[in-house]
Amino acid sequence: MALEREQVPANRKWRTEDIFATQEDWEALYGKVEAAVAEKPGFAAYQGKLTDAATVLECMEKLNAIMLDVIRLDVYAFMRGDEDTRKSEFVALKSRMSQLEMKLAAETAFITPELTSLPAETLEAFAADPRLSDYDYTLRLLIKEKPHVLSQETEEVLSQGARVFDSSRQIFGMLDNADFPFPTIKVDGKPVEVTHGAYGMLLQNPDRRVRKAAFQAYYKAYIGLINTITATYVANVDKDVFIARARKYDSCLAMAMASEDVDIKVYHNLLKSVNKNLPLLHRYYRDRKKMLGYKSMHMYDVYTTVVEDAEIKVDYEEAFRIVKEGLHEFKLGELRLAEQRALERVHVVREQVFLDLGIVRVLQQVLDQQYLVDRAGNLGNKNLIIRLFLRLGALGVVGMHGVPQLMCQRENVAGGGLIVEQNIGVRQTEHADAVSAAALSGGLLHVNPAAAVRC
């Protein structure tokens, strides 16, 4: 059975008190940011004046300072909400953050239209200005977005609809977590609740009857909600179609790829490559069926091992040691860790383990090495970085997500059962071509190099 929050051991909980010691501290900063957003003239003082680098920098710096506090407030609110999606006080925190972000978006709605109204040459000059080096990627991205940026009034209306546009995701999140009727099956004569986390483990059970029971019970619960899920999905598609048309994109796909700053050809080439190599996948499943001795293969047969004694179970402390040892192999100098403190911290979300600040500190020190990331925050030795990501993937590190201030790049590394999250400042996307072959060849590495967080 799934544990209640108070039943989870302290060393298996994340420490939100490291973000805010108390909820009262969160409230204090929330009030400060709310006042800053509502302040007059506030951002309106820059409206109609974003025509020179000095003014643009001042505006960006002001927005950046507020965004740093917003991100901190947002992370705390959503982490508390994820502790128990049923608790109304945590749902309220997330709702208040949505309202605050919507107000900030409305106050700053003029920035993008005003900048995109400038000639491309002016924006290029801004991006090349050393004073605006922290925002060069964002400024160059605006040149590509010029055809899809609307008037200030329209942008403000769209920003006011942010909560409405996000409602489908919120509804499904509540349905899939707080209200989902997790079924129970018998395993070795004992009742086992098929939670989201337990489901993946049950599909690896060597007993085919257990796997089949878990699969059928799990999806029967979803089928029981199929009408609500379908309506929610349709609403989300309608939202995407509306925004794509409003912003004059050719399709929802074009809009989605533009938001990642990735050419739509990448998407089509990926599909083409996958379809071209499907015969290899089909061969694998034929061989797998033969090795398992089955007449037919089902989805619940896909994840169980085909060899004996292949199960590997690693507890948190051992996983920490393996990752640390793996990072030392790169000879990146002394990696100073507050080991005991790190070992006391683990993120557990629906039975999935998330390494916390100890591993984050390791990765920060790794990424801070000058030959990986230079003083300007740009990627240095691309091949070494790719090997590092591959090594982390082999060690079981599933993903790294970077959200530096106004811009973001994410490196998602496929692997085993751990997730490490770290903020890193990477602006260039030159490594995209270097990783494409690795991504398609082994399926181990997937890199999404240019995901910009735009305010």
C-alpha positions as CSV (number, residue, x, y, z in Angstrom):
1,M,0.0,0.0,0.0
2,A,1.2,3.5,-0.7
3,L,2.4,5.4,2.4
4,E,0.9,8.5,3.7
5,R,3.3,11.4,3.9
6,E,3.8,11.2,7.6
7,Q,4.7,7.5,7.3
8,V,7.6,8.2,4.9
9,P,11.0,8.1,6.7
10,A,12.7,11.5,7.0
11,N,15.7,10.5,4.8
12,R,13.2,9.7,2.0
13,K,11.7,13.1,1.9
14,W,12.9,16.2,0.2
15,R,13.8,19.1,2.3
16,T,11.7,22.1,1.3
17,E,12.9,23.9,4.4
18,D,16.2,24.4,2.5
19,I,14.2,26.6,0.1
20,F,12.1,28.3,2.8
21,A,12.6,27.5,6.5
22,T,8.9,27.9,7.1
23,Q,5.8,28.6,5.1
24,E,5.7,32.1,6.7
25,D,9.0,32.8,5.0
26,W,7.4,31.8,1.7
27,E,4.5,34.2,2.4
28,A,6.9,37.0,3.2
29,L,8.7,36.7,-0.1
30,Y,5.4,36.2,-2.0
31,G,4.1,39.5,-0.6
32,K,7.4,41.2,-1.5
33,V,7.2,39.9,-5.1
34,E,3.5,40.7,-5.4
35,A,4.2,44.3,-4.3
36,A,7.1,44.6,-6.8
37,V,4.8,43.4,-9.7
38,A,2.1,45.8,-8.7
39,E,4.5,48.7,-8.1
40,K,3.8,51.8,-10.2
41,P,5.2,52.8,-12.6
42,G,7.1,49.5,-12.4
43,F,7.7,47.9,-15.8
44,A,5.5,50.6,-17.4
45,A,8.4,52.9,-17.0
46,Y,10.2,51.0,-19.8
47,Q,7.2,50.9,-22.2
48,G,7.9,52.7,-25.5
49,K,11.6,53.1,-24.5
50,L,13.2,49.7,-25.4
51,T,15.2,51.2,-28.3
52,D,18.7,51.3,-26.8
53,A,20.9,48.6,-25.2
54,A,21.2,50.4,-21.9
55,T,17.4,50.6,-21.4
56,V,16.9,47.0,-22.6
57,L,19.5,45.8,-20.1
58,E,17.9,47.7,-17.2
59,C,14.5,46.2,-18.1
60,M,15.9,42.7,-18.4
61,E,17.8,42.9,-15.2
62,K,14.7,44.1,-13.3
63,L,12.7,41.3,-14.8
64,N,15.5,38.8,-14.1
65,A,15.7,39.8,-10.4
66,I,11.9,39.3,-10.0
67,M,12.0,36.0,-11.9
68,L,14.6,34.5,-9.6
69,D,12.3,35.1,-6.7
70,V,9.3,33.8,-8.7
71,I,11.2,30.6,-9.5
72,R,12.1,30.0,-5.9
73,L,8.5,30.6,-4.8
74,D,7.2,28.4,-7.6
75,V,9.5,25.5,-6.9
76,Y,8.5,25.5,-3.2
77,A,4.8,25.7,-4.0
78,F,4.9,22.9,-6.5
79,M,7.1,20.6,-4.4
80,R,4.7,21.0,-1.5
81,G,1.8,20.4,-3.8
82,D,3.5,17.2,-5.0
83,E,3.9,15.9,-1.5
84,D,0.1,15.3,-1.4
85,T,-2.0,16.5,-4.3
86,R,-5.1,16.0,-2.1
87,K,-4.3,18.8,0.3
88,S,-6.2,21.9,-0.4
89,E,-3.7,24.2,1.3
90,F,-1.0,23.1,-1.1
91,V,-3.3,23.3,-4.1
92,A,-3.9,26.9,-3.0
93,L,-0.2,27.7,-3.0
94,K,0.1,26.5,-6.6
95,S,-3.0,28.5,-7.6
96,R,-1.6,31.6,-6.0
97,M,1.6,31.2,-7.9
98,S,-0.3,30.9,-11.2
99,Q,-2.1,34.1,-10.4
100,L,1.2,35.9,-9.5
101,E,2.8,34.7,-12.7
102,M,-0.2,35.8,-14.7
103,K,0.0,39.3,-13.2
104,L,3.7,39.5,-14.0
105,A,3.1,38.3,-17.6
106,A,0.4,41.0,-18.0
107,E,2.7,43.7,-16.6
108,T,5.5,42.7,-19.0
109,A,3.4,41.8,-22.0
110,F,4.7,44.9,-23.9
111,I,8.3,43.7,-23.8
112,T,8.3,41.1,-26.5
113,P,6.0,43.0,-29.0
114,E,8.1,46.1,-28.5
115,L,11.4,44.3,-29.1
116,T,10.2,42.4,-32.1
117,S,8.9,45.6,-33.7
118,L,12.5,46.7,-34.0
119,P,14.5,45.8,-37.1
120,A,16.4,42.5,-37.0
121,E,19.7,44.4,-37.4
122,T,18.9,46.3,-34.1
123,L,18.2,43.0,-32.3
124,E,21.4,41.5,-33.6
125,A,23.3,44.6,-32.4
126,F,21.7,44.2,-29.0
127,A,22.7,40.5,-28.9
128,A,26.3,41.3,-29.9
129,D,26.5,44.0,-27.2
130,P,28.8,42.7,-24.3
131,R,26.5,44.3,-21.8
132,L,23.6,42.1,-23.0
133,S,25.7,38.9,-23.3
134,D,23.5,37.1,-20.7
135,Y,20.5,37.7,-23.0
136,D,22.0,37.1,-26.4
137,Y,20.2,33.9,-27.1
138,T,16.9,35.3,-26.0
139,L,17.4,38.3,-28.2
140,R,18.3,36.3,-31.3
141,L,15.3,34.0,-30.7
142,L,13.1,37.1,-30.9
143,I,14.2,37.6,-34.5
144,K,12.8,34.1,-35.4
145,E,9.6,34.9,-33.5
146,K,8.9,38.2,-35.1
147,P,6.1,36.8,-37.4
148,H,4.4,35.2,-34.5
149,V,4.4,38.0,-31.9
150,L,1.1,39.9,-31.7
151,S,0.2,43.4,-30.7
152,Q,0.7,44.4,-27.1
153,E,-3.0,44.4,-26.4
154,T,-3.4,40.9,-27.9
155,E,-0.3,39.6,-26.0
156,E,-1.8,40.9,-22.8
157,V,-5.1,39.2,-23.4
158,L,-3.3,35.9,-24.1
159,S,-1.2,36.3,-20.9
160,Q,-4.5,36.7,-18.9
161,G,-5.6,33.4,-20.3
162,A,-2.6,31.5,-19.1
163,R,-4.5,29.7,-16.3
164,V,-7.3,28.8,-18.6
165,F,-4.8,27.4,-21.1
166,D,-3.2,25.3,-18.4
167,S,-6.5,23.9,-17.0
168,S,-6.3,20.7,-19.1
169,R,-2.9,19.8,-17.6
170,Q,-4.1,20.7,-14.1
171,I,-7.3,18.6,-14.5
172,F,-5.4,15.5,-15.7
173,G,-2.8,16.0,-13.0
174,M,-5.5,15.9,-10.3
175,L,-7.2,13.0,-12.0
176,D,-4.0,11.0,-12.4
177,N,-2.8,11.5,-8.9
178,A,-5.3,12.6,-6.3
179,D,-8.4,10.9,-7.7
180,F,-7.0,7.9,-9.5
181,P,-8.5,4.7,-8.2
182,F,-5.3,2.6,-7.8
183,P,-6.3,-1.1,-8.0
184,T,-5.0,-3.9,-5.8
185,I,-3.8,-7.3,-6.9
186,K,-2.3,-10.3,-5.2
187,V,1.4,-11.0,-5.4
188,D,2.6,-14.1,-3.6
189,G,-0.7,-14.2,-1.8
190,K,-0.3,-10.6,-0.4
191,P,-2.3,-7.6,-1.6
192,V,-0.2,-5.0,-3.5
193,E,-1.5,-1.6,-4.6
194,V,-0.8,-0.9,-8.2
195,T,0.4,2.7,-7.9
196,H,2.2,4.5,-10.8
197,G,5.5,3.6,-9.3
198,A,4.7,0.0,-8.4
199,Y,3.2,-0.6,-11.9
200,G,6.6,-0.4,-13.5
201,M,8.1,-2.7,-11.0
202,L,5.3,-5.3,-11.4
203,L,5.8,-5.4,-15.1
204,Q,9.3,-6.7,-14.4
205,N,8.0,-9.5,-12.2
206,P,9.2,-12.9,-13.5
207,D,5.7,-14.4,-12.9
208,R,3.6,-13.7,-16.0
209,R,0.4,-14.0,-14.1
210,V,1.4,-11.1,-11.9
211,R,2.4,-9.0,-14.8
212,K,-0.9,-9.7,-16.6
213,A,-2.9,-8.9,-13.5
214,A,-1.1,-5.6,-12.9
215,F,-1.5,-4.6,-16.5
216,Q,-5.1,-5.4,-16.8
217,A,-6.0,-3.9,-13.4
218,Y,-4.0,-0.7,-14.0
219,Y,-5.6,0.1,-17.4
220,K,-9.0,-1.0,-16.3
221,A,-8.8,1.9,-13.9
222,Y,-7.9,4.3,-16.7
223,I,-10.7,2.9,-18.9
224,G,-13.1,3.7,-16.1
225,L,-12.0,7.4,-16.5
226,I,-11.8,7.3,-20.3
227,N,-14.6,9.8,-21.0
228,T,-13.1,12.4,-18.6
229,I,-9.6,11.8,-19.9
230,T,-10.8,12.1,-23.5
231,A,-12.7,15.3,-22.9
232,T,-9.6,16.8,-21.2
233,Y,-7.3,15.7,-24.1
234,V,-9.7,17.2,-26.7
235,A,-9.8,20.5,-24.7
236,N,-6.0,20.6,-24.7
237,V,-5.9,20.0,-28.5
238,D,-8.4,22.7,-29.0
239,K,-6.2,25.1,-26.9
240,D,-3.2,24.3,-29.0
241,V,-5.1,24.8,-32.2
242,F,-6.4,28.2,-31.0
243,I,-3.0,29.5,-29.9
244,A,-1.3,28.2,-33.1
245,R,-3.8,30.0,-35.3
246,A,-3.7,33.1,-33.2
247,R,0.1,33.3,-33.5
248,K,-0.1,32.5,-37.2
249,Y,1.8,29.2,-37.2
250,D,1.2,26.7,-40.0
251,S,0.4,23.9,-37.4
252,C,0.5,23.0,-33.8
253,L,3.6,21.0,-34.6
254,A,5.4,24.1,-36.0
255,M,4.5,26.0,-32.9
256,A,5.8,23.2,-30.6
257,M,9.1,22.9,-32.4
258,A,9.5,26.7,-32.5
259,S,9.1,26.8,-28.7
260,E,12.1,24.5,-28.5
261,D,14.0,26.4,-31.2
262,V,14.4,23.1,-33.2
263,D,13.8,22.9,-36.9
264,I,10.7,21.0,-37.8
265,K,12.9,18.8,-40.1
266,V,14.4,17.3,-37.0
267,Y,11.0,15.9,-36.0
268,H,10.3,14.5,-39.4
269,N,13.8,13.0,-39.7
270,L,13.3,11.3,-36.3
271,L,10.1,9.7,-37.5
272,K,11.7,8.7,-40.7
273,S,14.7,7.1,-38.9
274,V,12.4,5.3,-36.4
275,N,10.2,3.9,-39.2
276,K,13.2,2.9,-41.2
277,N,14.6,0.8,-38.3
278,L,11.3,-0.8,-37.2
279,P,12.3,-4.1,-38.7
280,L,15.1,-4.3,-36.1
281,L,12.6,-3.7,-33.3
282,H,10.3,-6.4,-34.7
283,R,13.2,-8.8,-34.9
284,Y,14.0,-8.0,-31.3
285,Y,10.5,-8.9,-30.2
286,R,10.5,-12.1,-32.2
287,D,13.7,-13.1,-30.5
288,R,12.4,-12.1,-27.2
289,K,9.2,-14.2,-27.6
290,K,11.4,-17.1,-28.6
291,M,13.7,-16.7,-25.6
292,L,10.7,-16.5,-23.2
293,G,9.0,-19.5,-24.8
294,Y,5.7,-17.7,-25.5
295,K,3.4,-18.2,-28.4
296,S,2.4,-14.6,-28.4
297,M,3.8,-11.4,-26.9
298,H,1.8,-8.8,-24.9
299,M,2.7,-5.4,-23.5
300,Y,3.1,-7.0,-20.0
301,D,5.9,-9.2,-21.5
302,V,8.0,-6.3,-22.7
303,Y,9.9,-5.4,-19.6
304,T,10.6,-8.6,-17.8
305,T,14.1,-10.0,-18.1
306,V,14.9,-12.8,-20.6
307,V,17.8,-14.1,-18.6
308,E,18.1,-15.5,-15.1
309,D,19.6,-13.6,-12.1
310,A,19.6,-10.3,-14.1
311,E,17.7,-8.2,-11.5
312,I,19.8,-5.4,-10.0
313,K,18.6,-3.7,-6.9
314,V,20.6,-0.7,-5.7
315,D,19.7,1.3,-2.5
316,Y,20.2,5.0,-2.3
317,E,23.5,5.0,-0.4
318,E,25.0,2.6,-3.0
319,A,23.6,4.6,-5.9
320,F,25.2,7.7,-4.4
321,R,28.6,6.0,-4.2
322,I,28.4,4.7,-7.8
323,V,27.5,8.1,-9.2
324,K,30.3,9.8,-7.2
325,E,32.8,7.2,-8.3
326,G,31.7,7.6,-11.9
327,L,32.2,11.3,-11.8
328,H,35.7,10.9,-10.4
329,E,36.6,8.8,-13.5
330,F,36.6,12.1,-15.4
331,K,39.5,13.4,-13.3
332,L,37.9,16.7,-12.9
333,G,39.7,17.6,-9.8
334,E,38.6,17.2,-6.2
335,L,34.8,16.9,-5.8
336,R,34.1,18.3,-2.4
337,L,30.8,16.9,-1.0
338,A,29.0,17.3,2.2
339,E,28.5,13.5,2.0
340,Q,26.7,12.9,5.3
341,R,24.2,15.7,4.6
342,A,23.7,14.5,1.0
343,L,23.1,10.9,2.2
344,E,20.3,12.2,4.4
345,R,18.4,13.6,1.5
346,V,16.5,11.8,-1.1
347,H,13.5,12.7,-3.2
348,V,10.8,10.1,-3.3
349,V,7.8,10.8,-5.6
350,R,5.4,8.0,-6.3
351,E,8.1,5.4,-5.4
352,Q,10.6,7.0,-7.8
353,V,13.9,8.0,-6.2
354,F,15.3,11.5,-6.9
355,L,18.8,12.3,-5.8
356,D,18.9,15.7,-4.0
357,L,21.5,18.3,-3.2
358,G,24.5,16.1,-2.7
359,I,24.6,14.9,-6.3
360,V,23.5,18.3,-7.5
361,R,26.7,19.8,-5.9
362,V,28.8,17.2,-7.7
363,L,27.3,18.1,-11.0
364,Q,27.6,21.8,-10.3
365,Q,31.4,21.4,-9.7
366,V,31.7,19.2,-12.8
367,L,30.0,21.7,-15.0
368,D,31.9,24.6,-13.5
369,Q,35.2,23.3,-14.7
370,Q,36.6,25.9,-17.2
371,Y,37.2,23.3,-19.9
372,L,33.5,22.3,-19.8
373,V,31.8,25.7,-19.4
374,D,33.8,28.8,-20.0
375,R,33.6,32.1,-18.1
376,A,30.8,33.3,-20.5
377,G,28.7,30.3,-19.6
378,N,29.2,28.7,-23.0
379,L,29.8,25.0,-23.7
380,G,33.5,24.2,-24.0
381,N,34.6,20.6,-24.8
382,K,31.5,19.2,-26.4
383,N,32.7,15.7,-26.7
384,L,33.7,15.5,-23.1
385,I,30.2,16.7,-22.1
386,I,28.6,14.2,-24.3
387,R,30.7,11.4,-22.8
388,L,29.8,12.7,-19.3
389,F,26.1,12.5,-20.1
390,L,26.5,9.0,-21.6
391,R,28.4,7.9,-18.4
392,L,25.7,9.4,-16.2
393,G,23.1,7.6,-18.3
394,A,24.9,4.3,-17.8
395,L,25.0,4.9,-14.1
396,G,21.3,5.4,-14.0
397,V,21.0,9.2,-14.2
398,V,17.8,9.8,-16.2
399,G,17.7,13.5,-16.6
400,M,19.3,16.9,-16.1
401,H,17.2,20.0,-16.4
402,G,18.7,23.5,-16.5
403,V,16.7,26.7,-15.8
404,P,19.1,29.6,-15.6
405,Q,17.3,32.9,-15.1
406,L,15.6,34.0,-18.3
407,M,16.8,31.2,-20.6
408,C,17.0,27.5,-20.3
409,Q,18.6,24.5,-21.9
410,R,17.7,21.0,-21.0
411,E,19.8,17.9,-21.4
412,N,17.7,14.8,-20.9
413,V,19.7,11.6,-20.6
414,A,17.9,8.3,-20.8
415,G,19.0,5.7,-18.3
416,G,17.9,3.8,-15.2
417,G,16.0,4.8,-12.1
418,L,17.4,8.0,-10.7
419,I,16.9,11.6,-11.6
420,V,19.3,14.5,-11.0
421,E,18.1,18.0,-11.4
422,Q,20.6,20.9,-11.7
423,N,20.5,24.5,-12.8
424,I,23.2,25.2,-15.4
425,G,23.7,28.2,-17.6
426,V,24.2,27.1,-21.2
427,R,23.3,29.4,-24.1
428,Q,24.9,27.8,-27.2
429,T,23.4,24.9,-29.1
430,E,26.3,23.8,-31.2
431,H,26.4,20.4,-29.6
432,A,23.0,19.4,-31.1
433,D,24.5,17.8,-34.2
434,A,27.2,16.0,-32.2
435,V,24.7,14.1,-30.1
436,S,22.2,13.3,-32.9
437,A,24.0,10.1,-34.0
438,A,24.3,8.9,-30.4
439,A,20.7,9.6,-29.8
440,L,19.5,7.6,-32.7
441,S,22.0,4.8,-32.6
442,G,21.7,3.4,-29.1
443,G,18.6,5.1,-27.6
444,L,20.7,5.8,-24.5
445,L,21.1,9.5,-25.1
446,H,18.4,12.1,-25.9
447,V,19.4,15.7,-25.9
448,N,17.0,18.6,-26.2
449,P,19.5,21.4,-26.6
450,A,17.5,24.5,-27.1
451,A,14.5,24.9,-24.8
452,A,14.1,28.6,-24.0
453,V,12.1,29.8,-21.1
454,R,10.6,33.1,-22.3
455,C,9.0,35.6,-20.0
